[in-house]
Amino acid sequence: MWAWALLPVTLAVFSTVGMWTVFGVALSNETVNLTDGFPYISTCGSYNPQSCLFSQICNICSVLALWTVIIRFQQVRDLGCASRVNTCSLVLGFISCIGISVLGNFQQSVLMKVHLLGAFLAFYVGLAYFWIQVWLTYRAKPSHDRKWVGPVRIVFCSLCTCLILAMSVLHNIGYRSEAAVCEWAAVMCFFILFGVFTAEFRHIDFHTLCVQQEAFSKSSSNVAVNPVH
C-alpha cells in the first residue's frame, strides 16, 4: 500500500522546493546578493516578505517530520524491535522537529540566540536521530529493502556529518560563503534521508493511534464475561 509512502515523499519534495523558493524570492527582491557571497538559508529567510514564507514552510515541515517520526517509531516497534533505542529515536525526532519550528519562527535578525538553539536542535539532534535509524534498519526484522536502504542511509548520514562539521569549522574561521554552501548541501541531504522512509512506509497497510487501550480492553473483556441481556 503506497498511501503512507507519500508522506516522506511529500515532506522531501515540499521542503526542497520551499527552501529554494525562499532563496529565489530573496534574490529577486535583492535582500541577498550573490556578489557578496553565498547566503545562509537563515539569511535568505530573515527579511520580508520571504521571512513569512520561511516560517510557514518550517512549520509545515516540522509537522510532516513529526508525523513521519511517529509512524517510523510504531513501524519499528511492530517489526519486533521495541527497544529503548527506538524510544530514544522517537525522543530525538521530537526534539529535532521542535528545532525546525523554532529556527523558522525566530529569525536570526530578531532573536539570534533562540534561532541558533533551533538550528542546533534541528541539525545536530536530527543527525543523531538518523544515525539511530541506520542502526534500527539492521535491527528490525528482515526486509527486502534493507540491502539498499541501509547503505543509502549510511552514505547520506556520513555526508551530513561531514558537511555539518565543515560548516561549523568554516563559519568559525571566517569562510562564511563556503560554510553556507555546506549548510545548503547538508539540508538537502536531510531531506533525502526523510525521503528514504518511502521504501519502508510502502509496506504499511494501515496506521492507527490508540488511546487508553488497556482500559478499553478491560471494558471489552467485562462485556464478554457479563453480556447484557
C-alpha positions in Angstrom: 0.0 0.0 0.0 1.6 3.2 -1.2 -0.6 5.7 0.7 1.7 6.2 3.6 4.8 6.2 1.3 3.5 9.6 0.0 4.2 11.2 3.4 8.0 11.2 3.4 8.0 12.0 -0.4 5.7 15.0 0.3 8.0 16.1 3.1 11.2 15.8 1.0 9.7 17.5 -2.1 7.8 20.3 -0.3 10.8 21.1 1.9 13.3 21.2 -1.0 11.0 23.3 -3.2 10.1 25.6 -0.3 13.7 26.3 0.7 14.8 27.1 -2.9 11.7 29.3 -3.3 12.8 31.4 -0.3 16.2 31.6 -1.9 14.7 32.7 -5.2 12.5 35.4 -3.6 15.4 36.7 -1.6 17.4 37.1 -4.8 14.6 38.6 -6.7 14.0 41.4 -4.2 17.8 41.8 -3.7 17.7 41.3 0.1 20.7 39.0 -0.6 23.4 39.5 -3.1 25.5 36.6 -4.5 28.3 39.0 -5.3 28.8 39.4 -1.5 29.0 35.6 -1.1 26.6 32.7 -1.0 24.0 33.3 1.7 22.9 31.0 4.6 19.4 29.7 4.5 18.5 31.7 7.5 19.9 34.9 5.9 17.5 34.3 2.9 14.6 33.9 5.3 15.4 36.9 7.6 13.8 39.7 5.6 10.3 40.5 4.5 8.3 39.2 2.6 10.2 35.8 2.4 10.5 35.7 6.2 6.8 34.9 6.5 7.1 32.2 3.8 10.2 30.8 5.5 8.3 30.5 8.8 5.3 28.8 7.3 7.5 26.3 5.4 9.4 25.4 8.5 6.2 24.9 10.5 4.7 22.6 7.8 8.0 20.7 7.6 8.0 20.3 11.4 4.5 18.8 11.4 5.3 16.5 8.5 8.6 15.4 10.0 6.9 14.8 13.4 4.3 12.7 11.7 7.0 10.7 9.9 8.9 10.2 13.1 5.9 8.8 15.0 4.9 6.4 12.2 8.5 5.2 11.9 8.7 4.6 15.7 5.5 2.5 15.5 6.7 0.6 12.4 10.0 -0.4 14.0 8.2 -1.4 17.2 5.7 -3.6 15.3 8.6 -5.2 13.4 9.8 -6.6 16.7 12.3 -4.0 17.8 10.5 -2.5 20.8 13.8 -1.3 22.4 15.0 1.7 24.3 16.9 2.7 21.2 13.7 3.0 19.3 12.2 5.1 22.1 15.3 7.2 22.1 14.9 7.8 18.4 11.4 9.0 19.0 12.5 11.5 21.6 15.3 12.8 19.4 13.0 13.1 16.5 10.5 15.1 18.5 13.3 17.4 19.7 14.6 17.9 16.2 11.1 18.7 14.8 10.7 21.3 17.6 14.1 22.8 16.5 12.8 23.1 12.9 9.8 25.1 14.1 12.0 27.3 16.4 14.5 28.3 13.8 11.8 29.1 11.4 9.8 31.3 13.7 12.7 33.1 15.4 14.8 34.5 12.6 18.4 35.4 13.2 17.6 39.1 12.6 15.2 39.1 15.6 16.4 36.6 18.2 19.8 35.3 17.2 20.4 33.1 20.3 17.0 31.4 20.0 17.4 30.9 16.3 20.8 29.2 16.9 19.3 27.0 19.5 16.7 25.9 17.0 19.4 25.3 14.4 21.4 23.2 16.9 18.3 21.0 17.7 17.4 20.6 14.0 20.9 19.8 12.7 22.8 18.0 15.5 19.9 16.3 17.2 18.4 15.5 13.8 21.7 13.9 12.7 21.7 11.8 15.9 18.2 10.7 15.0 19.2 9.5 11.5 22.3 7.7 12.8 20.0 5.7 15.1 17.8 5.0 12.2 20.8 3.4 10.5 21.2 1.1 13.5 17.4 0.3 13.5 17.5 -0.5 9.8 19.6 -3.6 10.6 17.9 -4.4 13.9 14.3 -4.7 12.7 13.1 -7.9 11.1 14.5 -8.7 7.6 13.2 -6.6 4.8 13.7 -6.8 1.1 14.7 -3.1 1.1 17.5 -3.4 3.7 20.1 -4.3 1.1 20.0 -0.7 -0.4 18.2 1.3 2.3 20.9 0.7 4.9 23.9 1.7 2.6 22.0 4.8 1.4 21.3 5.9 4.9 25.0 5.4 5.9 26.2 7.4 2.9 23.9 10.3 3.4 24.3 10.3 7.2 28.1 10.4 6.6 27.7 13.2 4.2 25.6 15.2 6.6 28.1 14.6 9.4 31.0 15.9 7.3 29.0 18.8 5.9 27.8 20.0 9.4 31.3 19.7 10.9 32.8 21.5 7.9 30.1 24.2 8.1 30.9 24.8 11.8 34.6 25.0 11.2 34.4 27.2 8.2 31.9 29.6 9.9 34.2 29.9 12.9 37.3 30.7 10.8 35.5 33.3 8.7 34.7 31.4 5.5 31.0 32.3 5.6 30.2 31.7 2.0 31.8 28.2 2.0 30.0 27.4 5.3 26.7 28.5 3.7 27.3 26.1 0.8 27.9 23.3 3.3 24.7 24.2 5.1 22.6 24.1 2.0 24.1 20.7 1.0 23.5 19.3 4.5 19.9 20.4 4.5 19.3 18.7 1.1 20.9 15.5 2.5 18.5 15.7 5.4 15.5 15.9 3.0 16.8 12.9 1.1 17.1 10.9 4.4 13.5 11.7 5.1 12.6 10.6 1.6 14.3 7.3 2.1 11.5 6.4 4.6 9.3 5.9 1.5 10.9 2.5 0.9 9.7 1.3 4.3 6.4 3.1 4.5 5.2 1.5 1.4 4.9 -1.7 3.3 2.5 -0.2 5.9 -1.1 -1.5 5.4 -2.7 0.9 7.9 -1.8 3.2 10.8 -3.8 3.7 14.0 -3.4 5.7 17.2 -4.8 4.1 20.3 -5.8 6.0 23.4 -6.4 4.2 26.8 -6.1 0.8 25.1 -5.7 -1.0 28.4 -8.9 0.5 29.8 -10.7 -0.3 26.6 -9.5 -3.9 26.7 -10.7 -4.4 30.2 -14.1 -3.0 29.5 -14.4 -5.2 26.4 -13.5 -8.3 28.5 -16.1 -7.4 31.1 -18.8 -7.1 28.4 -17.7 -10.5 27.1 -17.9 -12.1 30.6 -21.1 -10.4 31.6 -23.1 -10.0 28.5 -26.0 -7.6 28.6 -29.4 -9.2 28.0 
